[in-house]
Amino acid sequence: MTRLKDLIEKIENGTARVGIIGLGYVGLPLSMLFAEKFRVVSYDIAKSRIDSLLNGKSYITNVKDEHIQARLNKTFFPTNDYKILEKCDFFIICVPTPLTSDNDPDLSYIKNASETISRFLKKGQFVILASTTYPGTVEEVTIPILEKTGLKACTDFGVAYSPERINPGIEMGSIKDIPTIVGGINNECTDITEKLYSKVFDRVVKVKDCKTAEATKIMENIFREVNIALVNEMALIFEKMGIDTWDVIDAASTKPFAFMPHYPGPGVGGHCIPLDPLYLSYKAKKYGFIPRFIEMSTEINNFMKMHTVNLIMDGLKEAGRKISGSMVAVLGLAYKGDIDDIRESPSAKIIEELINMGLNVKVYDPYSKSIDTRCGRFVSEKTLQATMNGVDCAVFITDHSKFRKIDPQRIVKLMRTPLIVDCRNILRKKNLDGIIYYCIGKGRR
């Protein structure tokens, strides 16, 4: 315990050394944040990432090259040699938590990171898990691996959980403004984690324990998934009734309490919302509970991809085009606007369905270069004009700000068929005269 208390002094005098494992959309921004106050060793198994960072180049939108260059070899040391982590005082695990082919949690990355730390773990060091996972992972997975060393959690080394809340695309300067949650395996570990994180975050919220912190992150993501599913289902109903869902949401948003606007779309994407609810669903079943609400929400949101395809089919039929051989321009590969993150993007599934139905597909995204699907890799056209030439349908998947500036009358002049399917209400208030226009939540204009 004395050794753990020594960490507080290191935090206060700025000599604590922080090791971050995993340099993706969470680990790299977090590395930059901690490097403002501490010496940071950032480890990733991907040599391409480390080579890029060592050359002062970022591969993530919200981390600029100048952020890397300002800290590189001063307080920020990227490496793919895990042995360099050995002298760190804190280890923050920021690795992916995907699903298996059976939609069960895949904790292999967490296990591998824990195994890596266990190779050199010694008394007085501290391990913090940041990856999103089901409640109980720290106690049931991470700690048992670390204790194979013969050291004991709380006695010899510290353990805590602090869920990431980094929103892809957010400016680096805004990350510290987001309140962060910390929960340790005991009160002392919670206090130490709070002191560390308070050096780089403006507000740190302490919770009872690791499980509470793990459950908090899951709750946040399920809240969003369920509300998006509700709005998507309302959109499907209102389409049939001839009601503009977007107008309804705007009107409902004028209520100053008890309503929070969410919007319909072609399905959810990113690493959190499509995957994390299934982590809790898996764990809930271990306790004999069937999480029907969560699983129903997942089904509704997944269906929106097929609904998008159905709108495209309806539009082509109305235009008198044969399905087989028609050309569709998919506008947007990223899962949300103004970023390049294509993880779990609805675009991939929509492209696959279109190809399997015999259509041809072009893709365009001003931020993302390509997307991999089960039908192969699709590379973005270089310009919007090149994308639109000779196509029979343009489908807006991502709500990029640049797309909102598009004049639909100009793009349909390049198209073979004046058909647009709008999944994000991007062309609201635009001149759509002479255009066959379908919009999720509106149906046929």
C-alpha positions as CSV (number, residue, x, y, z in Angstrom):
1,M,0.0,0.0,0.0
2,T,2.9,2.3,0.7
3,R,4.2,1.9,-2.8
4,L,0.8,2.9,-4.2
5,K,0.7,6.0,-2.0
6,D,4.1,7.0,-3.6
7,L,2.2,7.4,-6.9
8,I,0.4,10.4,-5.5
9,E,3.6,12.2,-4.9
10,K,4.7,11.4,-8.5
11,I,1.4,12.7,-9.8
12,E,1.7,15.9,-7.9
13,N,5.3,16.7,-8.9
14,G,4.8,15.6,-12.5
15,T,7.3,12.7,-12.5
16,A,4.7,10.0,-13.0
17,R,5.3,8.1,-16.2
18,V,2.2,7.0,-18.2
19,G,2.1,4.0,-20.5
20,I,-0.8,3.9,-23.0
21,I,-1.6,0.6,-24.8
22,G,-3.5,1.0,-28.1
23,L,-3.2,4.0,-30.3
24,G,-6.5,4.1,-32.0
25,Y,-9.3,6.7,-31.9
26,V,-9.0,6.8,-28.0
27,G,-5.4,5.9,-27.2
28,L,-3.8,8.5,-29.5
29,P,-5.8,11.5,-28.3
30,L,-5.4,10.4,-24.7
31,S,-1.7,10.1,-25.3
32,M,-1.6,13.7,-26.5
33,L,-3.6,14.9,-23.5
34,F,-1.4,13.2,-20.9
35,A,1.7,14.3,-22.7
36,E,0.9,17.8,-21.8
37,K,1.6,17.0,-18.1
38,F,3.5,13.8,-18.0
39,R,6.1,11.6,-19.8
40,V,4.0,9.2,-22.0
41,V,5.1,6.0,-23.6
42,S,2.5,4.9,-26.1
43,Y,2.5,1.3,-27.4
44,D,0.8,-0.3,-30.4
45,I,1.5,-3.5,-32.2
46,A,0.8,-1.9,-35.6
47,K,4.2,-0.9,-37.0
48,S,2.5,1.4,-39.6
49,R,1.0,3.5,-36.8
50,I,4.3,3.8,-34.9
51,D,6.2,4.7,-38.1
52,S,3.7,7.4,-38.9
53,L,3.9,8.9,-35.4
54,L,7.7,8.8,-35.4
55,N,7.6,10.8,-38.6
56,G,5.4,13.3,-36.9
57,K,2.3,12.3,-38.9
58,S,-1.1,11.7,-37.5
59,Y,-3.7,9.2,-38.9
60,I,-6.6,10.4,-36.9
61,T,-8.7,13.5,-37.8
62,N,-8.8,15.2,-34.5
63,V,-5.1,14.8,-33.7
64,K,-3.2,17.1,-36.0
65,D,0.4,16.6,-37.1
66,E,1.4,19.7,-35.1
67,H,0.1,18.0,-31.9
68,I,2.4,15.0,-32.5
69,Q,5.4,17.1,-33.5
70,A,5.1,19.4,-30.5
71,R,5.5,16.4,-28.0
72,L,7.4,13.8,-30.0
73,N,10.6,12.7,-28.2
74,K,10.0,15.3,-25.5
75,T,7.0,13.9,-23.5
76,F,5.5,11.6,-26.1
77,F,7.3,8.4,-27.1
78,P,5.5,6.0,-29.5
79,T,6.8,2.5,-29.8
80,N,5.9,-1.1,-30.8
81,D,8.4,-2.5,-28.3
82,Y,6.4,-3.4,-25.2
83,K,9.6,-3.6,-23.1
84,I,9.8,0.2,-23.1
85,L,6.6,0.3,-21.1
86,E,8.4,-1.4,-18.2
87,K,9.4,1.8,-16.4
88,C,6.0,3.4,-16.5
89,D,4.0,4.0,-13.3
90,F,0.5,3.8,-14.9
91,F,-0.7,1.7,-17.7
92,I,-3.9,2.7,-19.5
93,I,-5.4,0.1,-21.8
94,C,-7.2,1.6,-24.8
95,V,-7.7,-1.4,-27.1
96,P,-10.7,-2.4,-29.2
97,T,-13.6,-4.5,-27.8
98,P,-15.3,-6.0,-31.0
99,L,-17.8,-8.8,-31.3
100,T,-17.2,-12.3,-32.5
101,S,-19.0,-13.8,-35.5
102,D,-21.7,-14.9,-33.1
103,N,-22.1,-11.4,-31.7
104,D,-20.5,-12.3,-28.4
105,P,-17.9,-10.0,-26.7
106,D,-14.4,-10.5,-28.0
107,L,-12.1,-9.6,-25.1
108,S,-9.0,-10.9,-26.8
109,Y,-7.5,-7.5,-27.1
110,I,-8.0,-6.7,-23.4
111,K,-6.5,-10.1,-22.5
112,N,-3.5,-9.6,-24.7
113,A,-2.9,-6.1,-23.3
114,S,-3.2,-7.5,-19.7
115,E,-0.8,-10.3,-20.6
116,T,1.7,-7.8,-22.0
117,I,1.6,-5.8,-18.8
118,S,2.0,-8.9,-16.7
119,R,5.4,-9.6,-18.3
120,F,7.0,-6.8,-16.3
121,L,4.4,-5.8,-13.7
122,K,5.9,-5.0,-10.3
123,K,4.9,-3.6,-7.0
124,G,3.8,0.0,-7.0
125,Q,2.5,0.1,-10.6
126,F,-1.1,0.9,-11.6
127,V,-3.4,-0.5,-14.3
128,I,-6.4,1.4,-15.7
129,L,-8.8,-0.1,-18.3
130,A,-10.4,2.4,-20.6
131,S,-11.9,0.1,-23.2
132,T,-15.7,-0.2,-23.2
133,T,-16.8,-3.5,-21.9
134,Y,-19.4,-5.2,-19.8
135,P,-19.5,-4.7,-16.0
136,G,-17.2,-7.1,-14.2
137,T,-14.4,-7.3,-16.9
138,V,-11.8,-5.7,-14.6
139,E,-12.5,-8.1,-11.8
140,E,-13.1,-11.2,-13.9
141,V,-10.6,-10.8,-16.7
142,T,-8.0,-8.2,-16.1
143,I,-7.1,-8.8,-12.5
144,P,-6.8,-12.6,-12.7
145,I,-4.3,-12.2,-15.6
146,L,-2.3,-9.6,-13.7
147,E,-2.3,-11.7,-10.5
148,K,-0.7,-14.7,-12.3
149,T,2.5,-12.8,-11.5
150,G,2.0,-13.6,-7.8
151,L,1.3,-9.9,-7.1
152,K,-2.0,-9.0,-5.5
153,A,-4.4,-6.2,-6.7
154,C,-4.8,-3.4,-4.2
155,T,-1.9,-4.7,-2.1
156,D,0.9,-4.7,-4.7
157,F,-0.5,-2.9,-7.7
158,G,-3.5,-0.6,-8.3
159,V,-6.4,-1.2,-10.6
160,A,-9.2,1.1,-11.9
161,Y,-11.6,1.6,-14.7
162,S,-12.1,4.9,-16.5
163,P,-14.3,4.7,-19.6
164,E,-13.3,6.7,-22.7
165,R,-15.7,9.5,-23.7
166,I,-13.8,10.7,-26.7
167,N,-16.1,11.7,-29.5
168,P,-14.4,11.1,-32.9
169,G,-14.0,14.4,-34.7
170,I,-14.0,16.6,-31.6
171,E,-11.1,19.1,-31.4
172,M,-8.2,18.1,-29.2
173,G,-8.6,21.2,-27.1
174,S,-12.2,20.2,-26.2
175,I,-11.4,16.7,-24.9
176,K,-10.3,17.9,-21.5
177,D,-13.7,19.6,-21.1
178,I,-15.5,16.3,-21.1
179,P,-16.1,15.0,-17.5
180,T,-14.4,11.7,-17.0
181,I,-15.6,8.8,-14.8
182,V,-13.2,6.9,-12.5
183,G,-13.8,3.9,-10.4
184,G,-11.2,1.8,-8.6
185,I,-11.1,-1.7,-7.2
186,N,-11.2,0.0,-3.8
187,N,-11.4,3.6,-2.5
188,E,-7.6,4.1,-2.5
189,C,-7.4,3.1,-6.2
190,T,-10.3,5.4,-7.0
191,D,-8.6,8.3,-5.3
192,I,-5.3,7.8,-7.0
193,T,-7.0,7.5,-10.4
194,E,-8.9,10.7,-9.7
195,K,-5.7,12.6,-8.9
196,L,-4.0,11.4,-12.1
197,Y,-6.9,12.2,-14.4
198,S,-7.6,15.6,-12.7
199,K,-4.3,16.7,-14.0
200,V,-5.5,16.6,-17.6
201,F,-9.3,16.7,-17.3
202,D,-11.3,19.7,-16.0
203,R,-13.7,17.5,-14.1
204,V,-13.3,14.0,-12.8
205,V,-16.3,12.1,-11.4
206,K,-15.6,9.4,-8.8
207,V,-18.0,6.4,-8.6
208,K,-18.3,3.5,-6.1
209,D,-16.1,0.9,-7.9
210,C,-15.0,-0.5,-11.2
211,K,-18.3,-2.2,-12.0
212,T,-20.2,1.1,-11.5
213,A,-17.8,2.8,-13.9
214,E,-18.1,0.0,-16.5
215,A,-21.9,0.1,-16.2
216,T,-21.9,3.9,-16.6
217,K,-20.3,3.7,-20.1
218,I,-22.6,0.9,-21.2
219,M,-25.6,2.9,-20.0
220,E,-24.6,5.9,-22.0
221,N,-24.3,4.0,-25.2
222,I,-27.5,2.0,-24.7
223,F,-29.4,5.2,-24.0
224,R,-28.4,6.4,-27.4
225,E,-29.1,3.2,-29.2
226,V,-32.6,2.8,-27.7
227,N,-33.5,6.4,-28.4
228,I,-32.2,6.2,-32.0
229,A,-34.2,3.0,-32.5
230,L,-37.3,4.7,-31.1
231,V,-37.0,7.5,-33.6
232,N,-36.2,5.2,-36.4
233,E,-39.4,3.2,-35.7
234,M,-41.4,6.4,-35.5
235,A,-39.9,7.4,-38.8
236,L,-41.1,4.2,-40.5
237,I,-44.6,4.7,-39.1
238,F,-44.8,8.4,-40.1
239,E,-43.6,7.6,-43.6
240,K,-46.6,5.4,-44.0
241,M,-48.9,8.1,-42.6
242,G,-47.4,10.9,-44.8
243,I,-46.0,12.8,-41.8
244,D,-42.6,14.5,-41.9
245,T,-40.7,13.0,-38.9
246,W,-38.1,15.8,-39.0
247,D,-40.8,18.4,-38.6
248,V,-42.3,16.4,-35.7
249,I,-38.9,16.2,-34.0
250,D,-38.3,20.0,-34.4
251,A,-41.7,20.7,-32.9
252,A,-41.2,18.3,-30.0
253,S,-37.8,19.8,-29.3
254,T,-39.5,23.1,-28.3
255,K,-40.6,21.4,-25.1
256,P,-38.1,22.7,-22.4
257,F,-38.2,19.4,-20.4
258,A,-38.6,15.7,-20.8
259,F,-37.6,15.5,-24.4
260,M,-34.2,15.0,-26.0
261,P,-34.0,15.1,-29.8
262,H,-32.6,12.1,-31.7
263,Y,-32.8,11.7,-35.4
264,P,-33.6,8.8,-37.9
265,G,-31.0,7.5,-40.3
266,P,-29.7,4.5,-42.3
267,G,-28.4,2.7,-39.1
268,V,-25.9,3.3,-36.4
269,G,-22.2,3.2,-36.7
270,G,-18.9,3.7,-34.9
271,H,-17.4,1.4,-32.3
272,C,-19.8,2.2,-29.5
273,I,-23.5,2.1,-30.3
274,P,-23.6,-0.9,-32.7
275,L,-21.5,-3.1,-30.4
276,D,-21.5,-2.1,-26.7
277,P,-25.2,-2.9,-26.0
278,L,-24.6,-6.5,-27.1
279,Y,-21.9,-6.6,-24.4
280,L,-24.4,-6.0,-21.7
281,S,-26.9,-8.3,-23.4
282,Y,-24.4,-11.1,-23.3
283,K,-23.7,-10.5,-19.6
284,A,-27.3,-10.1,-18.7
285,K,-28.1,-13.5,-20.1
286,K,-25.4,-14.9,-17.8
287,Y,-27.6,-13.7,-14.9
288,G,-30.7,-15.4,-16.5
289,F,-32.2,-12.2,-17.8
290,I,-33.3,-11.6,-21.5
291,P,-32.6,-8.0,-22.4
292,R,-35.5,-7.7,-24.9
293,F,-35.5,-3.9,-25.1
294,I,-31.8,-3.8,-26.0
295,E,-32.0,-6.5,-28.6
296,M,-35.2,-5.1,-30.2
297,S,-33.4,-1.7,-30.5
298,T,-30.5,-3.4,-32.3
299,E,-32.9,-5.1,-34.7
300,I,-34.6,-1.9,-35.5
301,N,-31.4,0.0,-36.1
302,N,-30.0,-2.8,-38.3
303,F,-33.2,-2.9,-40.3
304,M,-32.7,0.8,-41.4
305,K,-29.9,-0.3,-43.7
306,M,-32.4,-2.5,-45.6
307,H,-35.0,0.2,-45.4
308,T,-32.5,2.5,-47.2
309,V,-32.0,-0.2,-49.9
310,N,-35.8,-0.6,-50.2
311,L,-36.1,3.2,-50.8
312,I,-33.5,3.0,-53.5
313,M,-35.5,0.1,-55.1
314,D,-38.7,2.0,-54.9
315,G,-37.1,5.0,-56.6
316,L,-35.6,3.0,-59.4
317,K,-39.0,1.4,-60.1
318,E,-40.7,4.7,-60.1
319,A,-38.1,6.1,-62.5
320,G,-38.7,3.0,-64.8
321,R,-35.1,1.8,-64.4
322,K,-34.2,-1.9,-64.3
323,I,-32.7,-2.9,-61.0
324,S,-30.0,-5.0,-62.5
325,G,-27.2,-2.9,-64.0
326,S,-28.4,0.4,-62.5
327,M,-25.7,2.6,-61.1
328,V,-25.9,4.0,-57.5
329,A,-23.7,6.6,-56.1
330,V,-23.2,6.1,-52.3
331,L,-22.3,9.5,-50.8
332,G,-20.6,9.1,-47.5
333,L,-18.5,6.2,-46.1
334,A,-17.9,7.5,-42.6
335,Y,-20.5,6.6,-39.9
336,K,-21.1,10.2,-39.0
337,G,-20.5,13.7,-40.4
338,D,-17.2,15.5,-40.9
339,I,-14.9,12.6,-39.8
340,D,-13.1,9.8,-41.6
341,D,-14.1,7.0,-39.2
342,I,-15.7,4.1,-41.1
343,R,-16.0,1.6,-38.2
344,E,-19.4,-0.2,-38.4
345,S,-20.6,2.3,-41.0
346,P,-24.0,1.5,-42.5
347,S,-22.5,2.2,-45.9
348,A,-20.7,-1.2,-45.9
349,K,-23.9,-3.2,-45.5
350,I,-25.9,-1.0,-47.9
351,I,-23.2,-1.4,-50.6
352,E,-23.1,-5.2,-50.1
353,E,-26.9,-5.4,-50.5
354,L,-26.9,-3.3,-53.7
355,I,-24.1,-5.4,-55.3
356,N,-25.8,-8.6,-54.4
357,M,-29.0,-7.3,-56.0
358,G,-27.1,-6.7,-59.3
359,L,-26.6,-3.0,-59.1
360,N,-23.3,-1.2,-59.7
361,V,-21.9,1.2,-57.1
362,K,-19.7,4.2,-57.0
363,V,-18.7,5.8,-53.7
364,Y,-17.6,9.3,-52.6
365,D,-16.5,10.7,-49.3
366,P,-14.5,13.9,-48.8
367,Y,-12.8,12.4,-45.7
368,S,-12.6,8.6,-46.1
369,K,-10.5,7.1,-48.9
370,S,-12.1,3.7,-49.1
371,I,-14.3,1.1,-47.3
372,D,-14.0,-2.7,-47.2
373,T,-17.1,-4.8,-47.7
374,R,-17.8,-8.5,-48.2
375,C,-18.0,-7.6,-51.9
376,G,-14.5,-6.1,-52.0
377,R,-12.9,-2.7,-51.3
378,F,-14.6,0.4,-52.7
379,V,-12.4,3.4,-53.2
380,S,-13.8,6.9,-53.1
381,E,-14.0,8.9,-56.4
382,K,-11.8,12.0,-56.4
383,T,-14.6,14.4,-57.0
384,L,-18.3,14.7,-56.6
385,Q,-18.7,15.4,-60.3
386,A,-16.9,12.2,-61.3
387,T,-19.1,10.3,-58.9
388,M,-22.4,11.6,-60.3
389,N,-21.7,11.2,-64.0
390,G,-24.2,8.7,-65.4
391,V,-25.6,7.4,-62.2
392,D,-29.3,6.4,-61.7
393,C,-29.5,7.1,-58.0
394,A,-27.6,9.2,-55.4
395,V,-28.0,8.1,-51.8
396,F,-26.8,10.3,-49.0
397,I,-25.6,8.1,-46.2
398,T,-23.4,10.5,-44.1
399,D,-24.3,14.0,-43.0
400,H,-21.1,15.7,-43.9
401,S,-21.3,19.5,-43.8
402,K,-20.0,19.6,-47.4
403,F,-22.9,17.6,-48.6
404,R,-25.3,20.1,-47.1
405,K,-23.9,22.7,-49.5
406,I,-24.7,20.6,-52.6
407,D,-27.2,22.0,-55.1
408,P,-29.4,19.0,-56.0
409,Q,-30.3,20.7,-59.3
410,R,-26.7,20.7,-60.4
411,I,-25.9,17.1,-59.5
412,V,-29.0,15.7,-61.2
413,K,-27.9,17.3,-64.5
414,L,-24.9,14.9,-64.4
415,M,-27.0,11.9,-63.5
416,R,-28.7,9.5,-66.0
417,T,-31.8,9.3,-63.7
418,P,-32.9,12.2,-61.4
419,L,-33.3,10.1,-58.3
420,I,-32.1,11.0,-54.8
421,V,-32.5,9.0,-51.6
422,D,-31.7,11.2,-48.6
423,C,-31.0,9.3,-45.3
424,R,-30.1,12.4,-43.2
425,N,-32.5,15.1,-44.5
426,I,-29.5,16.8,-46.0
427,L,-31.4,18.5,-48.8
428,R,-34.0,20.0,-46.6
429,K,-35.2,23.4,-47.9
430,K,-33.4,22.8,-51.2
431,N,-35.1,23.1,-54.7
432,L,-36.2,19.5,-55.6
433,D,-38.3,20.3,-58.5
434,G,-38.2,17.6,-61.2
435,I,-36.3,15.2,-58.8
436,I,-37.6,11.9,-57.6
437,Y,-36.8,12.3,-54.0
438,Y,-37.1,9.9,-51.1
439,C,-36.1,10.7,-47.5
440,I,-36.0,8.5,-44.4
441,G,-38.8,9.8,-42.2
442,K,-40.6,11.4,-45.0
443,G,-41.0,8.7,-47.6
444,R,-41.7,9.9,-51.2
445,R,-41.8,13.7,-51.6
